[in-house]
Amino acid sequence: MAPAGTTELSSTKRSQIVTLRKEGLTYGQIDARLGVAQLTCCKAFQHYKAHKTFHSLRRSGRPQALTLYNKQIIIRTIRQHCFWSYKKVGMEAGGYTELQLHRVVRKAGYHRWAHQNLERDWVQVFWTDSCTSRGRGGLDAERYVAQVLEGPLLAFYTQMQDQTGKRMLVVEDGAPAHKAKVTEKARQQLGIKQLEHPLSSPDLNPIKPLWFKLKKRVQDTPGAYKSLDSLWEAAKVAWEEMSDEVVRWEMSKMGVRVWEVLKVHGRHIRF
């Protein structure tokens, strides 16, 4: 048994501890199997519950210089979760600071998005939010194409083009189903045009404050969480109560948000 506190646990060892703990083993049983002190096992499991990562958090003081591999991990994580905040992405990628992520993103050229869209007519743009996932019950690329892209998304896309008389652009996040080759091919065949979105920028997605308002109304609905049916009914009522004026108000602020991004040199803004 390794003495507690003498050596920092690897991410692999922490993953094993969490897996065994979730399977119902006691810390004593984990100690016997892995040779890690019970107190250390407990701390590792609590660390995972609090931070959702198997990696050590960054210590206080000056952050370590990022290697090329670190930067690749950061960019890959941002691409997968482009509407997450820098703080959340940093935790997911391994405990990087928001300042480190900001510098990596700027050097990768993503800060130019604000300049490129300064004069954008935002009436031509509509946003989607992630509804896909890997694993059971989620939408893979084929299902996303069949159930979303060729269905309600195309219908709404066509409807908005007819109403506005303008070429519409759609913003999708970095979910795997959105980036798959089959999705890109279907999008081209359907004539759906995309607008690239800056990575890790939930502050530039007007859906986010609308989701916040919707969730708040559902939470304030008595009995909303008693069953799946009651939750669904509460969500429908909350959505129907949200006026078109509220939606248009959030959309109307996009021009101001782009200016704010330029003023803070590509950093996050409040929304």
DODREN-321259 format. One record per residue (C-alpha): x, y, z. Coordinates in steps of 0.25 Angstrom, whole numbers, plus 5000, padded with zeros to 4 digits. Example, Ala and Ser with C-alpha at 12.3 -4.5 7.8 and 13.67 -1.06 7.14 Angstrom:
# residues 2
504949825031;505549965029;
END
This chain:
# residues 271
500050005000;500650134996;500750235007;499650345006;500150485001;501450434996;501150424981;500150494973;499150404967;499050384952;497850414944;497750264941;497750224955;496750334959;495850274948;495950134954;495650184968;494350254963;493950134955;494050044966;493350134976;492250154966;492150004966;491850004980;493249964986;493650024999;494950105001;495549985008;495249894997;495849994987;497050004996;497249854995;497049844980;497849964976;498849984987;498350124990;498150175004;496650195008;496750345011;497450364997;496350284990;495250374997;495950504993;496050454979;494650414978;494250554985;495150624975;494350554963;493050594969;493350734971;494150764958;493750654948;495150624944;496150524947;497350624945;497950704956;497550854957;498450964954;499251014966;499251154970;500351244964;500851254950;500251154941;501151054934;501551084919;500651014909;501250904900;500750884886;500050764891;499350844902;498850944892;498350834883;497550774894;496950914897;496550944883;495950804881;495150814894;494650954890;494250904876;493450794883;492750894892;492851024885;491651084893;492351054907;492951164915;494451164916;494451124931;493650994927;494550964915;495750984924;495250884934;494850784924;496250794916;497050774929;496950894938;497451004929;497151154933;496251244926;497451334922;498151214916;496951174907;496751324903;498251334898;498151194891;496851244884;497351374880;498651314874;497751214866;497051334860;495651314865;495651464870;495551514856;494051464856;493551594862;494251674851;493751584840;492251604846;492351744850;491351784839;490551654839;489051664837;488551574848;487151564843;487851464833;488351374844;487651274853;488351184864;488151044868;488550984882;489150844884;488150734885;489150624881;489950524889;490750404888;490250274894;488850214896;487650304893;488550414886;488450464872;489650414863;489950484850;488950394842;487750424852;488150574853;488050584837;486750504837;486050554849;486550704850;487250744837;486250694827;485150714836;484850844845;486150914842;485950914827;484450954829;484851064838;486051104829;485151114816;484051184824;484951294829;485551314815;484151324809;483751424820;485051514819;485351504805;486851484809;487851364809;487751304823;488951254831;488951154842;489851144854;490051004860;491050964871;492150864871;491450734874;491950614866;490650594859;490750744853;492150724848;492050584842;492250564827;490850514825;490350634831;491150734823;490750654810;489250664814;489450814817;490050844804;488950764796;487850834804;488450974801;488651004816;489751104818;490451114831;491051234839;492351194847;492251224861;493451264870;493851144879;493451144894;492551274892;491251244899;491151404901;490951414886;489851314885;488451384888;487851244891;488551244904;487751354911;486551304905;486851164911;487051224925;485751294924;485051164920;485651084931;485351184942;483951184938;483851034938;484551034952;483551134957;482351044953;481750964964;481850814962;482650824949;483650714954;482650614959;482750534946;483250534932;481850574927;481650694937;483050744933;482750734918;481450814921;482150914929;483150934918;482150954907;481351054916;482651134919;483051134904;481651184900;481651294910;482951344904;482651454895;483251484881;483651614886;484551554896;485251464886;485351584876;485951664888;487051564890;487351554875;487351704874;488551714883;489551634874;490151754868;490451814882;491051684886;491951684874;492451824878;492651784892;493551664888;494451764880;494451864892;495051754901;495951694890;495251564889;494951534903;493651484908;492551584911;491351584920;490051544914;
END
